[in-house]
């Protein structure tokens, strides 16, 4: 697995993962220590912090081919 991004997401914020055209939602593996929402846009993936009162740590990886 290749790590794309690893970061903390503060309350009410989001993380953007650039899309190079070859990734889909199914290709991502997401590890988080809280609730999150994953959205797919034409140019990027958006991971939103869905916790009500705390920051979360998120690691985004790709699946092995």
N, C-alpha and C positions, 0 to 999 in steps of 0.2 A: 504494500500500500504506500502510495506517495502522499505526503502531507501537503495540502494546498494552502491551508491557513490555520493558525492556532492563536486564539485571542480571547480576552474577556469582553463580554458585551454588557455595558451598563444598563441600568433600568431605563426602559423606554427607547432604547437605541437598536441599531441593526448592524449586521456585518454583510458586506457585499463580496461575492466571489465571482470574479470575471469568468465569462464563458468564452471558450475559444471555438465553439461550434461542434466540438466532439463529445462534450459531456451532456448527460441528461440527469434528471433527479435520481434515477435508478443507479447511476454510476457513482454516486456520492455515499460515503459512510460518515455519519456525524455522531460524535461523542460529545455529550453535554452533561453538566451537573445540575440541570434544571430544565424547565419547559421552554420550548422554542417553537417557532412557526417557520416552515420553509416555503418560500414562494419562488417561482421561476418566471423570469422576465426574458425578453428576447436577447439581451446582452449580458445578463448576469443572474446569479442566484441570490436571493435575499434571505438571510436568517435573522428573524426578529426575536428579541427577548420577550417571552410570554409570561415571565414570572411577575407577580404582583408587587413585590417589594424588595428584590435583590438582584444583583448582577449575577451572570452565569459565565462559566468557562466553556468554550466551544473549540473542538478540534475537528476540522473537515479534511477528509482523506478521499482518495479514489480507490475503487475496488481493483483488485488484481485481475488482470486479463487472463 
